């Protein structure tokens, strides 16, 4: 019986999605909150932008600020803009990551404008990245290597935005305030 339990635990661990490093993530709220929500997103996903613009402030007020939820934004690097954002995020403190993320999610409109905004925000935060659009620079960056490793895992996030609430992934439901409220208040 012990071997069966060990094998099940090993398989569950082997099939789990290994997250990106903390340097690419942006978290809000109390890490000790009973509910941990990870939002897997892309800077080029219109649904991800809509979720942030339409519902995140409500979610934050209702659940994050009340210490019920610890929320983490986890980029899914399937597009160049998200990899470029990961390069930026890796250079910032948590406070500056929040400014960077919030600015991009509020203002992002197409890849070219988003990259211009990224560059400007990094400059304003005193972390300019002059070669953010240089393909060779990006291909040699830690963010590119980490994105490649993340995307080559056996288990994958198949759609964005997707949320994970504690250990449960919600891959088939488009997250919005109502879904989050429903899973938090269970």
N, C-alpha and C positions, 0 to 999 in steps of 0.2 A: 504494500500500500504506500509506503514511504516513497518508493521509486516512482510510482504513478504520480503522486503529488509533486515531486521534484521535477519530473518530466513536464507536467502541465505548467508549472511555474516557469521553467526554462523556456518552453515554447511561447508562453505569453510574453516573456521578456524579449525573446528573439523576434517576435512579430510586432513588438511595440515600435512606435515611431520615436526615433532618437531626436530630440529637439536640437535646434541650433544653439550655439553657445550664448551665454547670457549677454555678451557684448552686443548682440544683434536684437535683443528683446527690449521691449518697453513695458514696464509694469506700473500699475496703479493700485493703491489701497494697501491694506494691512496684510503682510505675508502670512499672518496667523489666522486670517479669516477662514471660516469653516468651508467656504466654497471657493474653489480655484477654477477660474475660467480662462482658457487660452483661446484667443481668436487667431486663426490662421488666415492671413490676408496677403494681398498683393497691392502694390501702389498703382497698378494698372487695371485693377478690377473695379468696374463701375458699381457693382453691388457692395464691395468693401467700402468704397467711398461713401455710398449712400447710407450704409449701416452706421458709419461713424457720424456723418453729418446729421442724420435723422434721429438716431437712437442713443448714441453713446453718452451724451450729456444726461439724458434721462436715466440710463443704466447707472451712471456714476452717482447721480444724486440719490437714487433709490437704494442701491446695493453696495457700491464701492465706498462712498462717503459714510455709510452707516456701518461699515466694517463687516458686512455680510459676505462680500465678494472681494477676492484679490484677482484683478484682471491683467492679463498679459497679452500684448500684441506680439504675435510671432510671424515674421515675414515668410512667405513661401516664394523662394527665388526662381520662379519660372520665367521671368522676363528681365530684361536688361536694367530697367529702371529700378526694380526691387534690389538687384545686386548692387547697383550704384548707391542706393539708400543704405544698404548693409555696410558698404565701405564707410559711409558717413557715420552711421550709428556706432560703429566700432571705435570711433575716436571721441565719443562724447560721454559726459557724465550723465547720470540718470535724469537730473534736472534739465540738462540741455537736450537729451534724447526726447523728452516730452515736448519741449518747444519745437524741435525739429519735426517730430511725428505729427503733432497737432497742426503745424503750419502746412505741411505737405498734404495731410488728409483734408484740410479745409480748402486749400488752394489748387490742388492738383487738377490739371485739365490737359491731358495728352502728354506724351513722353517728353517732347522738347521743352515745353513750359515747365514741366515738373522738374527736369534736370536743371533748368535755369534757377528755379526756386531753391532747389537743393544747394546749389553753388552759392547763392546769395545768403541763405540761412547759415551755411557753414562759415562764410566770411563774417557775418554779423556775430557769430558765436566764437570768433577768433580761432577757427580751425579750417582755414581755406584749403580746398583741394583743387589745385589748378588743372589736374589732368583727369578729372572725373569722366570725361567723354573719350579718353584715350583707350582704345581697345587693348593695347599691349599692357598698359598700366593695370587695367581691370583684370585681364587674364592672369597677371602675376600677383594679384592681391590675395590676401587670406580669405576675403569675403567670397571671391570666385571659387577658390578651392573648397571652402566650407559649403557653398551653395551646391557645387557639383557632388560632394559627398552626401549631402542631405537628400538631393534628388535621386541618388542612386541606391537608396535604401529599398529593401524588399517591400515594406509597408509604406504607403504614400497617402498624402492628403489628396483626394481626387477632385475637390472643388473648393473654391474660395468665394466668399468667406465661409468657413466652417468653424464651429466651436467645439471645444472639449470642456465638459463640466466635470471636475474631479477626474475620474477615470473614464467617463463615458463620452464617446465621440458622437456628434450629431451630424453625420455627413450628408443626410438626405433632406435636411430642413434648412431653408434660408433663414439665418438668424436675424431676428428683429427683437424689439423690446418685449413683445408678447411672448415669444419663445423663451427668452431669458427669464422673464418674470415667472413663467410656468415652471421652468426647471429649478429656479432658485427657491420658490415657495412650496415645493413638494415636501 
